[in-house]
Amino acid sequence: MKAEEFIAGKVLLIDKPYRWTSFDAVNKIRWLIRNAFKKDFPGQKPPAVKVGHAGTLDPLATGLLIVCTGRETKNIEKYQALEKEYTGTFFLGATTPCYDLEKPVDREYPIAHITGPMIRAAAKNVTGRQMPTPPIILAVMVEGKRAYDIARAGKTAEIAAREIIISAFDITRIGLPEVDFRVVCSKGTYIRALARDFGRALDSGAHLTALCRARIGNFRLEDALSIEQFEKSVLF
């Protein structure tokens, strides 16, 4: 790839690695592009290229991350607004403060009463238009600060409920205490908050133990490049 292509604007589909933040991925791609520019501008300082992502993935999530470069960064909001599809696993009978594995279990709940029909009914109960309260540890801005920075400092971030749409919530495997799922949802959906509400619907608790973003609009994970594959593509 040539420098001019990235400046003109490209949409990159990246498979975000586990435990990388979305910003880690963007910073790595920006560095790779800038480093690759050196061959196109020998003896000169390579031009700066804007790089941004369209939709944050939590560090413990994997899957599709849309990364825009150059003039295409102007369209980031358009990509952020697209429908999302996720697959993952809930663990029933325990919660964590952030409803995923970033923090240890803080409370345990009974699950002996939970049956397969109850699980499918609970999924149906949290399908459609919803007004969930987002989890405390997330990337939204609260009074000029990231909510997760406030929460990790031991303070409380007041985050308002927001309307989302869960258009599909399929249970793909039941192996208590684990439940695998597929969710199709609108912008602004936090699957960790869905885990919380799913557990409550079962008179229990739940947290997220695995999450993968499989699709954003018509962009699919199977068409994405790993960081290593992208690195090879910019070198040649």
N, C-alpha and C positions, 0 to 999 in steps of 0.2 A: 504494500500500500504506500502511496505517496503522501507527502505532507499536505499537499493541496486538497486531497480528498477529505482529510480530517478537518481542515479549516473550512471547507465548503459545507461540511456537516455530514456526519454519518450516524446511523442508529446501530449500536452494537448490542447484541444479545449475549449476555454473560451468565454463566452458571456460577453463582456466588458460592465460595467455599464455606464450609462449616466453621464457625467461630470467627469469621471475618465480618466486620461491620460493612455496611454498604459504602461508607466513606473510605474504608480500607481499599475496597475494590476500585473505586473511582480514583483514588490517589495512585494506586499501582498502575492503572491504565494510563493516567496522565503522565506518569514517569516513563512508562514504556514508549508512549508516543513521542515524547520529547527526546528521549534517548535515540529512538529510531530516526528522528529528524536530522541527526548529525550527519548522516550519509547524504542527505539531500541538500545540506547547507555546509559543505566543507569549509573550515576556517572561519565560519560565521556563527553568531549566536542564533540558535534555532528560535523561530517565532513561538510565542505562547499560544496555546490552544485551549479554549474553554472545554471543560468536561464536566458533566453532571449526570445524576441518575434520576429516573422517573419512578419513584416508589421505594421506600425503605424496606429492607428485610432485616429482621432482628439477627444478632450475631449467631444465635443457635439455630436459625433457619437456613435452608439451602434453596437453590433453585434460581428461577429466571429473574435477572436484573436487567432492565433496559438502561443502557448508558448512551447518552447523546454527546456529540462533539461539535465544536465550531458553531456555525449558524443554526444547527439543528437543536441546540439547547433552548432556543426560543419556543420550541414545541413541547417542552417537557410536561407542562400542565395538561396538554392534550393526551399524552400517553398515561399520565397519572390517573386520568378520569376513566380509563378503560376498565371493563370488568376483569376480575381476577379469579383464578382457579387454584386451589390448594389441595394437597393431600397431607395426611399426618396421623398422629396418634395422641389420644387423650389417655391419661392414667386416672382411673376413678378411685375415690377413697382417700385422697390427700390433696392438699393445696399448698402452694408456695406464695409468698407475698407478691410475686410478679406473674403468677400463673404459668410459668414455664420453669426450666431447670437452671435458670441463672442464679436463683437463690434456693436454699434448702427447704424441705418440707417444714411448714409451721403448724399444720393441724391435720389430724386424720379423722376419717368419717367411716361409718359402716357401709358396706356394699352388699351384704348378704341378701337384702331385700330386692336387689336390682335384677330384672329379667331382660331377655332380649326384646320382647314387645315394649317394655318400659323405655329401653334405650332408643328404639325407633320412634316412639311417641315423643320422647324428649327432643329428638332431632327435628321432628315436625313442629314442635312447640317453638323452637327458635328459628324457624324458617319464615321468610317474608319480610315485611317492613318491621324493623326493630329500632329501639332507642337505648342501646346499651351505654353504660359508662365506660369509657376506655380504661385500660389498666394504667396504674400510676407510672410504671416504668415504660415510657415510650418517647418518641422523638419529637412530639409536637411542642410548640413554643407556648410557655405560660409566663406572662409578664416579662417577656424578653429573655427567658431562660428555657433550656430544654427540660421537659418534665422529668426525664430520667436523671438529669444532673441534680435536680431538686430532691428527688426520691432517694438517690444514692447518698446524698448528704444527710439523710435521716429526717428530712422535712416533708411536709405534706403539700402536694400540688393539687389544687382544685381544678378538676377537668370536667367540663360540662358534657352531658350525654349528647349524642348526635345521631341523626337518623341514618340508617344503613339499610341495604336490601340483601338478604340471603336468598338467592334465587334457587339454590339447590344445596341440600345437606344430606348426603348419602352415607349410610353406615356400610363400610366395606368388609369389616371383620370385627367379630366380638370374641375376645379371649380374656375375660376379666382377670385382672383389673384393667386391661388395655382394651381400647376401642379404636379401630382405624376408621378414617373418614375421608370423604371428598366434599369440598365446599366450593360453590361458585357464588361470588359476592361482589358488591359494589365497592367503589373507592371508600376509604375510611374505615374498613372493617378490620378489627384486631382479633386474630384467631385466638389469642390468649384470653381475651374477654369472652369469646364464645365458649372456651373451655370452662371458664368460671360459671357462665350462665347455664351451660349444659349440666354441670355437676349439681347446681342448685335445683334444676328442673327434676333431678333424680333424688332429691332430698339427701344429697351427699355432697361431695366436693370433687373437683377435678383439676388437673393441670396438664399443660402441653408438654409432651416428651419428644416429639419429632414434628417437623413442618417443612414442606417443600412447595415452592410456588411453581406450578406446572404451566400456567398460561397467563398472559396479559393481553386482553383483546384477541387478536388473531396471531399474536406472537407466542411461540411455544418453546418449552424448555429443550425439546429434542433438537432444535435448530441453534441452540446456544453454544458458545465456545467456553471451555475452561480458561482460567487465567493463563495456563501454560500454552494452550492452543492459540490464544490471542497473541501471546508474546512471539510465537513462531511466525504468525501471520504478518506481524509488523516488521520482522527482521528481513523478510524476503520480498 
